Amino acid sequence: MERLQSGVGLIAIFAIAWAISENRRLVRPQVVLVGIALQLAVAAIVLHVPPVRAAFAGLNGLVLALQSATEAGSTLVFGYLGGGPLPFEETRPGAAFILAFRALPLVIVISALAAVLTYWRVLPLIVRGFALLFERTLGVGGPVGLSAAANIFIGMVEAPMFVRPYLARLDRSELFMVMTCGMATIAGTMMVLYATIIGPVLPDAAGHLLVASIISAPAAIAVAALMIPREGLPTGGSLEIASEATGTMDAIARGTQAGLELFLGIIAMLLVMVALVALVDSVLGLLPAVGGEALSLSRLFGWVMRPLVWLIGLPWDEAAVGGRLMGTKTAVNEFVAYLDFAKLPPDALSERSRLIMTYAMCGFANFGSLGIMLGGMAGLVPERRAEIAGLGIKSIVAGTLATLSTGAVIGVL
């Protein structure tokens, strides 16, 4: 019955996308059906083929190695703030853990590593493989396929840079696909960070997050194709991915600089968005309490999300917790949602519900990310600034539906 519930929820998620479509007559059923089939196939292979599952479980070892290496650098630079021996005794467990100095430096290391792998032509080969898969199965053009594939590994602004010369030529539907893929996946830098956060409460966290990002890419294309169907033929073109670095050390330097900007941007956006949400919550707190608890933005979004997380497979009594997590993800960001997820009491969610929520929350669809996307995409293709802004809120909705469908797929399997 639980699997049936998730199966019905999977259909319902795509039905919602169809219901809010701009033009239902132009919807191509093939894209939707293949998108769902790809989600189910990849998830089935990873969850039910032991060697493949073991390979993904091995990613936890890589996460620990990267975390340990990063801590060596942060300890040298920041001392005990970065993970070195404490010169005092903690008053409570975890009191000395400072997010900016302990967890976030990993972003800089991963950025540098990704730049090196791009220069060595390792990452481009992986991305090209996924691009061919999407082109041949979902019928999208090369630029959209490559951008979608790159979004599995890098961020919502970095991925479209691979196809920058083609952005001006994409039609409205294809542009929306590019934006939705950015909202429905997470960057590799953040993937490792989130795995370290939820690792203590979810075995094989790194593998699950990677699979979630892979599964959500075809889901994003399918949902976007439902909401804004394509009218003409897909945009094609010869695509090449090349590093601008002149050597390995130059790649490290460029990656480090890019990682530093991302590091500072994460801190700034996290600070501002949490502050703004707290300000809104303060205003909502002036209203009469509901259910013995003050109103808040995450509670409001949580009420909207509760039926949706119930649809994808959570029991109704656990759907309140799941809905609130999705509400936090939308109102603030998935980083704070995963932090809250890791702090849940053991009996708040069952093992199955924890797994479904891990996949459902694995995406950048939130208002903070919207600001990043609008600024980045408008910089890449300024002549389409107004069009990009007009698609912004829709991309959050589409990205959320895509990750919810991924959670439903895991519930089915």
C-alpha positions as YAML, in Angstrom:
chain: A
units: angstrom
residues:
- id: 1
  name: MET
  ca: [0.00, 0.00, 0.00]
- id: 2
  name: GLU
  ca: [2.91, 2.36, 0.72]
- id: 3
  name: ARG
  ca: [4.34, 1.75, -2.75]
- id: 4
  name: LEU
  ca: [0.93, 2.19, -4.31]
- id: 5
  name: GLN
  ca: [0.56, 5.49, -2.46]
- id: 6
  name: SER
  ca: [3.88, 6.72, -3.87]
- id: 7
  name: GLY
  ca: [2.93, 5.49, -7.35]
- id: 8
  name: VAL
  ca: [-0.33, 7.44, -7.29]
- id: 9
  name: GLY
  ca: [1.60, 10.42, -5.94]
- id: 10
  name: LEU
  ca: [4.10, 10.21, -8.82]
- id: 11
  name: ILE
  ca: [1.25, 10.41, -11.32]
- id: 12
  name: ALA
  ca: [-0.38, 13.21, -9.33]
- id: 13
  name: ILE
  ca: [2.80, 15.32, -9.37]
- id: 14
  name: PHE
  ca: [2.97, 15.22, -13.16]
- id: 15
  name: ALA
  ca: [-0.79, 15.79, -13.34]
- id: 16
  name: ILE
  ca: [-0.30, 19.01, -11.35]
- id: 17
  name: ALA
  ca: [2.39, 20.12, -13.82]
- id: 18
  name: TRP
  ca: [0.00, 19.37, -16.71]
- id: 19
  name: ALA
  ca: [-2.86, 21.21, -14.99]
- id: 20
  name: ILE
  ca: [-0.83, 24.44, -14.76]
- id: 21
  name: SER
  ca: [0.57, 24.08, -18.29]
- id: 22
  name: GLU
  ca: [0.55, 27.16, -20.52]
- id: 23
  name: ASN
  ca: [-0.67, 25.12, -23.50]
- id: 24
  name: ARG
  ca: [-1.82, 21.55, -22.86]
- id: 25
  name: ARG
  ca: [-2.42, 20.88, -26.57]
- id: 26
  name: LEU
  ca: [1.32, 21.13, -27.29]
- id: 27
  name: VAL
  ca: [2.36, 18.66, -24.58]
- id: 28
  name: ARG
  ca: [4.42, 15.77, -26.00]
- id: 29
  name: PRO
  ca: [3.57, 12.62, -23.99]
- id: 30
  name: GLN
  ca: [6.83, 10.94, -25.06]
- id: 31
  name: VAL
  ca: [8.97, 13.38, -23.07]
- id: 32
  name: VAL
  ca: [6.90, 12.84, -19.92]
- id: 33
  name: LEU
  ca: [6.75, 9.05, -20.21]
- id: 34
  name: VAL
  ca: [10.47, 8.72, -20.96]
- id: 35
  name: GLY
  ca: [11.30, 11.09, -18.11]
- id: 36
  name: ILE
  ca: [9.35, 8.95, -15.63]
- id: 37
  name: ALA
  ca: [10.85, 5.76, -17.09]
- id: 38
  name: LEU
  ca: [14.39, 7.14, -16.70]
- id: 39
  name: GLN
  ca: [13.69, 8.07, -13.10]
- id: 40
  name: LEU
  ca: [12.38, 4.59, -12.30]
- id: 41
  name: ALA
  ca: [15.17, 2.78, -14.19]
- id: 42
  name: VAL
  ca: [18.05, 4.65, -12.57]
- id: 43
  name: ALA
  ca: [16.51, 4.39, -9.10]
- id: 44
  name: ALA
  ca: [15.79, 0.66, -9.54]
- id: 45
  name: ILE
  ca: [19.35, -0.08, -10.63]
- id: 46
  name: VAL
  ca: [20.90, 1.85, -7.77]
- id: 47
  name: LEU
  ca: [18.57, 0.58, -5.05]
- id: 48
  name: HIS
  ca: [18.21, -3.06, -6.09]
- id: 49
  name: VAL
  ca: [21.47, -4.05, -7.84]
- id: 50
  name: PRO
  ca: [23.92, -4.81, -4.97]
- id: 51
  name: PRO
  ca: [27.20, -4.07, -6.84]
- id: 52
  name: VAL
  ca: [25.91, -0.70, -8.00]
- id: 53
  name: ARG
  ca: [24.58, 0.07, -4.54]
- id: 54
  name: ALA
  ca: [27.93, -0.90, -3.03]
- id: 55
  name: ALA
  ca: [29.70, 1.41, -5.45]
- id: 56
  name: PHE
  ca: [27.54, 4.33, -4.40]
- id: 57
  name: ALA
  ca: [27.98, 3.40, -0.75]
- id: 58
  name: GLY
  ca: [31.72, 3.67, -1.33]
- id: 59
  name: LEU
  ca: [31.24, 7.36, -2.01]
- id: 60
  name: ASN
  ca: [30.95, 7.83, 1.74]
- id: 61
  name: GLY
  ca: [34.63, 6.96, 2.01]
- id: 62
  name: LEU
  ca: [35.43, 9.68, -0.51]
- id: 63
  name: VAL
  ca: [33.31, 12.15, 1.47]
- id: 64
  name: LEU
  ca: [35.20, 11.33, 4.65]
- id: 65
  name: ALA
  ca: [38.54, 11.66, 2.87]
- id: 66
  name: LEU
  ca: [37.60, 15.06, 1.44]
- id: 67
  name: GLN
  ca: [36.28, 16.19, 4.79]
- id: 68
  name: SER
  ca: [39.46, 15.08, 6.55]
- id: 69
  name: ALA
  ca: [41.67, 16.79, 3.96]
- id: 70
  name: THR
  ca: [39.67, 20.00, 4.20]
- id: 71
  name: GLU
  ca: [39.86, 19.94, 7.99]
- id: 72
  name: ALA
  ca: [43.66, 19.74, 7.76]
- id: 73
  name: GLY
  ca: [43.65, 23.01, 5.83]
- id: 74
  name: SER
  ca: [40.98, 24.72, 7.94]
- id: 75
  name: THR
  ca: [42.80, 23.74, 11.14]
- id: 76
  name: LEU
  ca: [46.01, 25.34, 9.86]
- id: 77
  name: VAL
  ca: [44.20, 28.53, 8.82]
- id: 78
  name: PHE
  ca: [41.55, 28.88, 11.55]
- id: 79
  name: GLY
  ca: [43.00, 26.82, 14.42]
- id: 80
  name: TYR
  ca: [40.45, 25.32, 16.79]
- id: 81
  name: LEU
  ca: [37.66, 27.20, 14.97]
- id: 82
  name: GLY
  ca: [38.45, 25.08, 11.92]
- id: 83
  name: GLY
  ca: [38.56, 21.74, 13.73]
- id: 84
  name: GLY
  ca: [41.81, 21.83, 15.72]
- id: 85
  name: PRO
  ca: [42.14, 20.82, 19.39]
- id: 86
  name: LEU
  ca: [40.01, 23.00, 21.66]
- id: 87
  name: PRO
  ca: [41.81, 25.12, 24.27]
- id: 88
  name: PHE
  ca: [38.74, 24.82, 26.49]
- id: 89
  name: GLU
  ca: [36.10, 22.27, 27.45]
- id: 90
  name: GLU
  ca: [32.79, 22.22, 25.58]
- id: 91
  name: THR
  ca: [29.79, 23.00, 27.75]
- id: 92
  name: ARG
  ca: [27.62, 20.85, 25.48]
- id: 93
  name: PRO
  ca: [28.36, 18.52, 22.53]
- id: 94
  name: GLY
  ca: [28.76, 20.43, 19.28]
- id: 95
  name: ALA
  ca: [28.95, 23.84, 20.92]
- id: 96
  name: ALA
  ca: [32.34, 24.52, 19.30]
- id: 97
  name: PHE
  ca: [31.15, 23.64, 15.78]
- id: 98
  name: ILE
  ca: [31.12, 26.86, 13.75]
- id: 99
  name: LEU
  ca: [29.51, 26.39, 10.36]
- id: 100
  name: ALA
  ca: [31.55, 28.96, 8.42]
- id: 101
  name: PHE
  ca: [34.88, 27.53, 9.59]
- id: 102
  name: ARG
  ca: [34.13, 23.81, 9.81]
- id: 103
  name: ALA
  ca: [31.64, 22.85, 7.08]
- id: 104
  name: LEU
  ca: [31.72, 25.53, 4.39]
- id: 105
  name: PRO
  ca: [35.48, 25.46, 3.58]
- id: 106
  name: LEU
  ca: [34.73, 22.15, 1.87]
- id: 107
  name: VAL
  ca: [33.05, 24.18, -0.89]
- id: 108
  name: ILE
  ca: [36.38, 25.81, -1.79]
- id: 109
  name: VAL
  ca: [38.24, 22.49, -1.92]
- id: 110
  name: ILE
  ca: [35.60, 20.85, -4.12]
- id: 111
  name: SER
  ca: [35.56, 23.86, -6.46]
- id: 112
  name: ALA
  ca: [39.32, 23.61, -6.94]
- id: 113
  name: LEU
  ca: [39.10, 19.85, -7.46]
- id: 114
  name: ALA
  ca: [36.32, 20.27, -10.05]
- id: 115
  name: ALA
  ca: [38.41, 22.82, -11.95]
- id: 116
  name: VAL
  ca: [41.33, 20.39, -12.09]
- id: 117
  name: LEU
  ca: [39.10, 17.53, -13.27]
- id: 118
  name: THR
  ca: [37.73, 19.81, -15.98]
- id: 119
  name: TYR
  ca: [41.25, 20.74, -17.11]
- id: 120
  name: TRP
  ca: [42.22, 17.06, -17.16]
- id: 121
  name: ARG
  ca: [39.13, 16.38, -19.34]
- id: 122
  name: VAL
  ca: [37.63, 13.96, -16.81]
- id: 123
  name: LEU
  ca: [34.53, 15.92, -15.83]
- id: 124
  name: PRO
  ca: [33.71, 16.96, -19.43]
- id: 125
  name: LEU
  ca: [33.65, 13.30, -20.50]
- id: 126
  name: ILE
  ca: [31.15, 12.48, -17.75]
- id: 127
  name: VAL
  ca: [28.99, 15.46, -18.61]
- id: 128
  name: ARG
  ca: [29.03, 14.66, -22.34]
- id: 129
  name: GLY
  ca: [27.85, 11.13, -21.60]
- id: 130
  name: PHE
  ca: [24.81, 12.40, -19.74]
- id: 131
  name: ALA
  ca: [24.15, 14.97, -22.47]
- id: 132
  name: LEU
  ca: [23.99, 12.23, -25.14]
- id: 133
  name: LEU
  ca: [21.66, 10.22, -22.91]
- id: 134
  name: PHE
  ca: [19.20, 13.10, -22.55]
- id: 135
  name: GLU
  ca: [19.36, 13.98, -26.24]
- id: 136
  name: ARG
  ca: [18.56, 10.45, -27.40]
- id: 137
  name: THR
  ca: [15.94, 9.60, -24.79]
- id: 138
  name: LEU
  ca: [14.11, 12.85, -24.09]
- id: 139
  name: GLY
  ca: [14.45, 14.39, -27.54]
- id: 140
  name: VAL
  ca: [15.92, 17.67, -26.30]
- id: 141
  name: GLY
  ca: [18.61, 19.55, -28.19]
- id: 142
  name: GLY
  ca: [22.30, 19.40, -27.42]
- id: 143
  name: PRO
  ca: [22.46, 22.69, -25.48]
- id: 144
  name: VAL
  ca: [19.60, 21.72, -23.16]
- id: 145
  name: GLY
  ca: [20.95, 18.18, -22.75]
- id: 146
  name: LEU
  ca: [24.44, 19.39, -21.91]
- id: 147
  name: SER
  ca: [23.19, 22.02, -19.46]
- id: 148
  name: ALA
  ca: [20.94, 19.44, -17.76]
- id: 149
  name: ALA
  ca: [23.83, 16.98, -17.49]
- id: 150
  name: ALA
  ca: [26.18, 19.62, -16.12]
- id: 151
  name: ASN
  ca: [23.60, 20.58, -13.48]
- id: 152
  name: ILE
  ca: [24.06, 17.14, -11.92]
- id: 153
  name: PHE
  ca: [27.59, 18.13, -10.97]
- id: 154
  name: ILE
  ca: [27.74, 21.94, -10.87]
- id: 155
  name: GLY
  ca: [25.50, 24.86, -9.96]
- id: 156
  name: MET
  ca: [22.55, 26.57, -11.64]
- id: 157
  name: VAL
  ca: [24.69, 29.43, -12.98]
- id: 158
  name: GLU
  ca: [27.83, 27.46, -13.83]
- id: 159
  name: ALA
  ca: [26.00, 24.80, -15.90]
- id: 160
  name: PRO
  ca: [24.45, 27.24, -18.43]
- id: 161
  name: MET
  ca: [27.93, 28.71, -18.96]
- id: 162
  name: PHE
  ca: [28.80, 25.52, -20.85]
- id: 163
  name: VAL
  ca: [26.20, 26.48, -23.48]
- id: 164
  name: ARG
  ca: [26.47, 30.26, -23.23]
- id: 165
  name: PRO
  ca: [26.71, 30.82, -27.03]
- id: 166
  name: TYR
  ca: [23.38, 28.99, -27.47]
- id: 167
  name: LEU
  ca: [21.30, 30.64, -24.73]
- id: 168
  name: ALA
  ca: [20.13, 33.48, -26.94]
- id: 169
  name: ARG
  ca: [18.91, 30.94, -29.55]
- id: 170
  name: LEU
  ca: [16.89, 28.72, -27.20]
- id: 171
  name: ASP
  ca: [13.12, 29.05, -27.42]
- id: 172
  name: ARG
  ca: [11.09, 29.88, -24.32]
- id: 173
  name: SER
  ca: [10.44, 26.23, -23.45]
- id: 174
  name: GLU
  ca: [14.12, 25.28, -23.72]
- id: 175
  name: LEU
  ca: [15.17, 28.28, -21.63]
- id: 176
  name: PHE
  ca: [12.67, 27.17, -18.99]
- id: 177
  name: MET
  ca: [14.12, 23.64, -19.09]
- id: 178
  name: VAL
  ca: [17.58, 25.03, -18.40]
- id: 179
  name: MET
  ca: [16.28, 27.06, -15.44]
- id: 180
  name: THR
  ca: [14.21, 24.16, -14.04]
- id: 181
  name: CYS
  ca: [17.16, 21.77, -14.17]
- id: 182
  name: GLY
  ca: [19.10, 24.28, -12.10]
- id: 183
  name: MET
  ca: [16.31, 24.40, -9.52]
- id: 184
  name: ALA
  ca: [15.77, 20.61, -9.38]
- id: 185
  name: THR
  ca: [19.39, 19.53, -8.80]
- id: 186
  name: ILE
  ca: [22.25, 20.49, -6.51]
- id: 187
  name: ALA
  ca: [25.89, 21.26, -7.28]
- id: 188
  name: GLY
  ca: [28.58, 18.71, -6.49]
- id: 189
  name: THR
  ca: [30.17, 21.15, -4.06]
- id: 190
  name: MET
  ca: [26.97, 21.32, -2.03]
- id: 191
  name: MET
  ca: [26.30, 17.59, -2.46]
- id: 192
  name: VAL
  ca: [29.39, 16.74, -0.45]
- id: 193
  name: LEU
  ca: [28.53, 19.35, 2.16]
- id: 194
  name: TYR
  ca: [24.99, 18.01, 2.63]
- id: 195
  name: ALA
  ca: [26.30, 14.45, 2.83]
- id: 196
  name: THR
  ca: [28.48, 15.41, 5.79]
- id: 197
  name: ILE
  ca: [25.46, 16.99, 7.51]
- id: 198
  name: ILE
  ca: [22.98, 14.12, 7.12]
- id: 199
  name: GLY
  ca: [25.52, 11.28, 7.10]
- id: 200
  name: PRO
  ca: [25.06, 10.52, 10.82]
- id: 201
  name: VAL
  ca: [21.30, 9.91, 10.34]
- id: 202
  name: LEU
  ca: [21.27, 8.38, 6.84]
- id: 203
  name: PRO
  ca: [23.63, 5.60, 5.68]
- id: 204
  name: ASP
  ca: [25.24, 6.10, 2.25]
- id: 205
  name: ALA
  ca: [24.23, 9.77, 2.27]
- id: 206
  name: ALA
  ca: [26.65, 10.82, -0.49]
- id: 207
  name: GLY
  ca: [25.46, 8.09, -2.83]
- id: 208
  name: HIS
  ca: [21.80, 8.91, -2.22]
- id: 209
  name: LEU
  ca: [22.31, 12.63, -2.89]
- id: 210
  name: LEU
  ca: [24.20, 11.91, -6.10]
- id: 211
  name: VAL
  ca: [21.46, 9.54, -7.27]
- id: 212
  name: ALA
  ca: [18.82, 12.14, -6.35]
- id: 213
  name: SER
  ca: [20.52, 14.76, -8.50]
- id: 214
  name: ILE
  ca: [20.83, 12.30, -11.42]
- id: 215
  name: ILE
  ca: [17.18, 11.22, -11.19]
- id: 216
  name: SER
  ca: [15.90, 14.78, -10.88]
- id: 217
  name: ALA
  ca: [17.51, 15.96, -14.14]
- id: 218
  name: PRO
  ca: [15.17, 14.01, -16.49]
- id: 219
  name: ALA
  ca: [12.30, 14.77, -14.10]
- id: 220
  name: ALA
  ca: [13.03, 18.49, -14.45]
- id: 221
  name: ILE
  ca: [12.98, 18.27, -18.25]
- id: 222
  name: ALA
  ca: [9.70, 16.34, -18.17]
- id: 223
  name: VAL
  ca: [8.01, 18.76, -15.74]
- id: 224
  name: ALA
  ca: [9.27, 21.79, -17.68]
- id: 225
  name: ALA
  ca: [8.02, 20.26, -20.94]
- id: 226
  name: LEU
  ca: [4.58, 19.89, -19.35]
- id: 227
  name: MET
  ca: [4.39, 23.40, -17.91]
- id: 228
  name: ILE
  ca: [5.78, 25.19, -20.99]
- id: 229
  name: PRO
  ca: [5.64, 22.85, -24.01]
- id: 230
  name: ARG
  ca: [8.03, 23.34, -26.92]
- id: 231
  name: GLU
  ca: [6.44, 24.54, -30.16]
- id: 232
  name: GLY
  ca: [9.19, 23.94, -32.73]
- id: 233
  name: LEU
  ca: [12.19, 21.69, -33.26]
- id: 234
  name: PRO
  ca: [14.89, 21.46, -30.55]
- id: 235
  name: THR
  ca: [17.88, 23.77, -30.79]
- id: 236
  name: GLY
  ca: [21.02, 21.86, -31.80]
- id: 237
  name: GLY
  ca: [24.65, 22.66, -32.33]
- id: 238
  name: SER
  ca: [28.19, 21.39, -31.89]
- id: 239
  name: LEU
  ca: [29.21, 21.56, -28.25]
- id: 240
  name: GLU
  ca: [32.68, 21.67, -26.76]
- id: 241
  name: ILE
  ca: [33.66, 21.94, -23.09]
- id: 242
  name: ALA
  ca: [37.09, 23.42, -22.52]
- id: 243
  name: SER
  ca: [38.90, 24.72, -19.47]
- id: 244
  name: GLU
  ca: [40.35, 28.22, -19.67]
- id: 245
  name: ALA
  ca: [43.22, 27.16, -17.41]
- id: 246
  name: THR
  ca: [46.74, 27.01, -18.90]
- id: 247
  name: GLY
  ca: [47.92, 24.30, -16.52]
- id: 248
  name: THR
  ca: [47.04, 22.27, -13.45]
- id: 249
  name: MET
  ca: [48.20, 24.95, -11.02]
- id: 250
  name: ASP
  ca: [46.28, 27.60, -12.95]
- id: 251
  name: ALA
  ca: [43.18, 25.37, -12.75]
- id: 252
  name: ILE
  ca: [43.66, 25.05, -8.99]
- id: 253
  name: ALA
  ca: [44.01, 28.83, -8.67]
- id: 254
  name: ARG
  ca: [40.93, 29.51, -10.80]
- id: 255
  name: GLY
  ca: [38.88, 26.88, -8.98]
- id: 256
  name: THR
  ca: [39.94, 28.20, -5.60]
- id: 257
  name: GLN
  ca: [38.98, 31.75, -6.55]
- id: 258
  name: ALA
  ca: [35.60, 30.57, -7.84]
- id: 259
  name: GLY
  ca: [35.11, 28.49, -4.69]
- id: 260
  name: LEU
  ca: [35.93, 31.49, -2.50]
- id: 261
  name: GLU
  ca: [33.28, 33.56, -4.27]
- id: 262
  name: LEU
  ca: [30.79, 30.72, -3.79]
- id: 263
  name: PHE
  ca: [31.85, 30.36, -0.15]
- id: 264
  name: LEU
  ca: [31.26, 34.06, 0.54]
- id: 265
  name: GLY
  ca: [28.06, 34.06, -1.49]
- id: 266
  name: ILE
  ca: [26.67, 31.13, 0.51]
- id: 267
  name: ILE
  ca: [27.48, 32.83, 3.79]
- id: 268
  name: ALA
  ca: [25.99, 36.14, 2.66]
- id: 269
  name: MET
  ca: [22.82, 34.62, 1.17]
- id: 270
  name: LEU
  ca: [22.34, 32.35, 4.16]
- id: 271
  name: LEU
  ca: [22.74, 35.25, 6.57]
- id: 272
  name: VAL
  ca: [20.40, 37.55, 4.65]
- id: 273
  name: MET
  ca: [17.72, 34.98, 3.84]
- id: 274
  name: VAL
  ca: [17.57, 33.65, 7.40]
- id: 275
  name: ALA
  ca: [17.38, 37.23, 8.64]
- id: 276
  name: LEU
  ca: [14.58, 38.13, 6.23]
- id: 277
  name: VAL
  ca: [12.62, 34.99, 7.05]
- id: 278
  name: ALA
  ca: [13.08, 35.76, 10.76]
- id: 279
  name: LEU
  ca: [11.78, 39.28, 10.09]
- id: 280
  name: VAL
  ca: [8.70, 37.92, 8.30]
- id: 281
  name: ASP
  ca: [8.23, 35.40, 11.12]
- id: 282
  name: SER
  ca: [8.33, 38.26, 13.63]
- id: 283
  name: VAL
  ca: [5.52, 40.01, 11.76]
- id: 284
  name: LEU
  ca: [3.52, 36.78, 11.50]
- id: 285
  name: GLY
  ca: [4.11, 36.23, 15.22]
- id: 286
  name: LEU
  ca: [2.02, 39.30, 15.93]
- id: 287
  name: LEU
  ca: [-1.01, 37.44, 14.58]
- id: 288
  name: PRO
  ca: [-3.05, 35.11, 16.81]
- id: 289
  name: ALA
  ca: [-1.39, 31.73, 17.42]
- id: 290
  name: VAL
  ca: [-2.67, 28.69, 15.54]
- id: 291
  name: GLY
  ca: [-2.62, 25.32, 17.24]
- id: 292
  name: GLY
  ca: [-0.86, 26.80, 20.24]
- id: 293
  name: GLU
  ca: [2.11, 27.88, 18.12]
- id: 294
  name: ALA
  ca: [2.97, 31.20, 16.50]
- id: 295
  name: LEU
  ca: [2.64, 31.49, 12.74]
- id: 296
  name: SER
  ca: [5.80, 31.40, 10.62]
- id: 297
  name: LEU
  ca: [6.69, 31.33, 6.95]
- id: 298
  name: SER
  ca: [7.95, 27.76, 7.13]
- id: 299
  name: ARG
  ca: [4.69, 26.68, 8.84]
- id: 300
  name: LEU
  ca: [2.64, 28.30, 6.07]
- id: 301
  name: PHE
  ca: [4.65, 26.59, 3.35]
- id: 302
  name: GLY
  ca: [4.60, 23.42, 5.46]
- id: 303
  name: TRP
  ca: [0.80, 23.34, 5.42]
- id: 304
  name: VAL
  ca: [0.86, 23.63, 1.63]
- id: 305
  name: MET
  ca: [3.52, 20.93, 1.33]
- id: 306
  name: ARG
  ca: [1.98, 18.43, 3.78]
- id: 307
  name: PRO
  ca: [-0.53, 16.96, 1.28]
- id: 308
  name: LEU
  ca: [2.23, 16.75, -1.34]
- id: 309
  name: VAL
  ca: [4.69, 14.84, 0.85]
- id: 310
  name: TRP
  ca: [1.80, 12.57, 1.89]
- id: 311
  name: LEU
  ca: [1.13, 11.93, -1.80]
- id: 312
  name: ILE
  ca: [4.73, 10.84, -2.45]
- id: 313
  name: GLY
  ca: [4.65, 8.25, 0.34]
- id: 314
  name: LEU
  ca: [4.82, 9.63, 3.89]
- id: 315
  name: PRO
  ca: [2.19, 8.53, 6.42]
- id: 316
  name: TRP
  ca: [-0.18, 11.39, 7.27]
- id: 317
  name: ASP
  ca: [1.08, 11.68, 10.85]
- id: 318
  name: GLU
  ca: [4.67, 12.03, 9.56]
- id: 319
  name: ALA
  ca: [3.64, 14.31, 6.69]
- id: 320
  name: ALA
  ca: [3.45, 17.27, 9.09]
- id: 321
  name: VAL
  ca: [7.20, 16.95, 9.78]
- id: 322
  name: GLY
  ca: [7.96, 16.32, 6.11]
- id: 323
  name: GLY
  ca: [5.83, 19.25, 5.02]
- id: 324
  name: ARG
  ca: [7.59, 21.55, 7.46]
- id: 325
  name: LEU
  ca: [10.99, 20.44, 6.13]
- id: 326
  name: MET
  ca: [9.84, 21.18, 2.57]
- id: 327
  name: GLY
  ca: [8.45, 24.49, 3.80]
- id: 328
  name: THR
  ca: [11.82, 25.42, 5.27]
- id: 329
  name: LYS
  ca: [13.54, 24.35, 2.06]
- id: 330
  name: THR
  ca: [11.28, 26.66, 0.02]
- id: 331
  name: ALA
  ca: [11.17, 29.62, 2.40]
- id: 332
  name: VAL
  ca: [14.87, 29.57, 3.33]
- id: 333
  name: ASN
  ca: [16.91, 26.93, 1.45]
- id: 334
  name: GLU
  ca: [17.68, 23.21, 1.38]
- id: 335
  name: PHE
  ca: [20.83, 23.76, 3.47]
- id: 336
  name: VAL
  ca: [18.84, 24.86, 6.52]
- id: 337
  name: ALA
  ca: [16.25, 22.13, 5.79]
- id: 338
  name: TYR
  ca: [18.96, 19.45, 5.86]
- id: 339
  name: LEU
  ca: [20.32, 20.91, 9.10]
- id: 340
  name: ASP
  ca: [16.82, 20.59, 10.62]
- id: 341
  name: PHE
  ca: [16.52, 17.11, 9.12]
- id: 342
  name: ALA
  ca: [19.73, 15.99, 10.84]
- id: 343
  name: LYS
  ca: [18.45, 17.27, 14.20]
- id: 344
  name: LEU
  ca: [15.11, 15.41, 14.10]
- id: 345
  name: PRO
  ca: [14.42, 12.95, 16.95]
- id: 346
  name: PRO
  ca: [14.85, 9.31, 15.84]
- id: 347
  name: ASP
  ca: [11.11, 8.66, 16.05]
- id: 348
  name: ALA
  ca: [10.05, 11.75, 14.06]
- id: 349
  name: LEU
  ca: [10.30, 9.96, 10.72]
- id: 350
  name: SER
  ca: [10.54, 6.28, 9.80]
- id: 351
  name: GLU
  ca: [13.55, 5.02, 7.85]
- id: 352
  name: ARG
  ca: [11.48, 4.96, 4.65]
- id: 353
  name: SER
  ca: [10.22, 8.51, 5.20]
- id: 354
  name: ARG
  ca: [13.75, 9.76, 5.87]
- id: 355
  name: LEU
  ca: [14.91, 8.31, 2.57]
- id: 356
  name: ILE
  ca: [11.97, 9.82, 0.64]
- id: 357
  name: MET
  ca: [12.54, 13.25, 2.21]
- id: 358
  name: THR
  ca: [16.27, 13.12, 1.46]
- id: 359
  name: TYR
  ca: [15.43, 12.83, -2.23]
- id: 360
  name: ALA
  ca: [12.49, 15.26, -2.17]
- id: 361
  name: MET
  ca: [14.59, 18.04, -0.60]
- id: 362
  name: CYS
  ca: [17.57, 17.55, -2.95]
- id: 363
  name: GLY
  ca: [17.24, 20.64, -5.14]
- id: 364
  name: PHE
  ca: [17.89, 24.38, -5.25]
- id: 365
  name: ALA
  ca: [14.23, 25.39, -5.67]
- id: 366
  name: ASN
  ca: [13.86, 28.25, -3.19]
- id: 367
  name: PHE
  ca: [13.65, 32.03, -3.17]
- id: 368
  name: GLY
  ca: [17.31, 32.55, -2.30]
- id: 369
  name: SER
  ca: [18.35, 30.47, -5.30]
- id: 370
  name: LEU
  ca: [15.98, 32.47, -7.48]
- id: 371
  name: GLY
  ca: [17.99, 35.60, -6.76]
- id: 372
  name: ILE
  ca: [21.20, 33.79, -7.69]
- id: 373
  name: MET
  ca: [19.69, 32.41, -10.90]
- id: 374
  name: LEU
  ca: [18.19, 35.71, -12.04]
- id: 375
  name: GLY
  ca: [21.47, 37.51, -11.48]
- id: 376
  name: GLY
  ca: [23.58, 34.81, -13.12]
- id: 377
  name: MET
  ca: [21.38, 34.03, -16.12]
- id: 378
  name: ALA
  ca: [20.73, 37.70, -16.84]
- id: 379
  name: GLY
  ca: [24.48, 38.22, -16.89]
- id: 380
  name: LEU
  ca: [24.95, 35.36, -19.36]
- id: 381
  name: VAL
  ca: [22.19, 36.49, -21.74]
- id: 382
  name: PRO
  ca: [21.22, 40.10, -20.86]
- id: 383
  name: GLU
  ca: [18.95, 40.51, -23.88]
- id: 384
  name: ARG
  ca: [16.55, 37.97, -22.31]
- id: 385
  name: ARG
  ca: [16.57, 39.44, -18.80]
- id: 386
  name: ALA
  ca: [12.82, 40.20, -18.73]
- id: 387
  name: GLU
  ca: [11.94, 36.74, -20.05]
- id: 388
  name: ILE
  ca: [14.16, 35.05, -17.46]
- id: 389
  name: ALA
  ca: [12.59, 37.12, -14.66]
- id: 390
  name: GLY
  ca: [9.12, 36.19, -15.88]
- id: 391
  name: LEU
  ca: [9.98, 32.48, -15.67]
- id: 392
  name: GLY
  ca: [11.55, 32.76, -12.20]
- id: 393
  name: ILE
  ca: [8.65, 31.78, -9.92]
- id: 394
  name: LYS
  ca: [7.55, 29.09, -12.36]
- id: 395
  name: SER
  ca: [11.03, 27.56, -12.21]
- id: 396
  name: ILE
  ca: [10.73, 27.25, -8.41]
- id: 397
  name: VAL
  ca: [7.38, 25.47, -8.81]
- id: 398
  name: ALA
  ca: [8.73, 23.20, -11.54]
- id: 399
  name: GLY
  ca: [11.91, 22.40, -9.60]
- id: 400
  name: THR
  ca: [9.90, 21.53, -6.50]
- id: 401
  name: LEU
  ca: [7.57, 19.26, -8.46]
- id: 402
  name: ALA
  ca: [10.58, 17.53, -10.03]
- id: 403
  name: THR
  ca: [12.24, 16.74, -6.69]
- id: 404
  name: LEU
  ca: [8.90, 15.63, -5.22]
- id: 405
  name: SER
  ca: [8.53, 13.22, -8.14]
- id: 406
  name: THR
  ca: [12.00, 11.88, -7.36]
- id: 407
  name: GLY
  ca: [10.92, 11.29, -3.77]
- id: 408
  name: ALA
  ca: [7.84, 9.47, -5.08]
- id: 409
  name: VAL
  ca: [10.02, 7.24, -7.29]
- id: 410
  name: ILE
  ca: [12.07, 6.22, -4.27]
- id: 411
  name: GLY
  ca: [8.83, 5.54, -2.41]
- id: 412
  name: VAL
  ca: [7.67, 3.25, -5.24]
- id: 413
  name: LEU
  ca: [10.91, 1.27, -5.22]
...
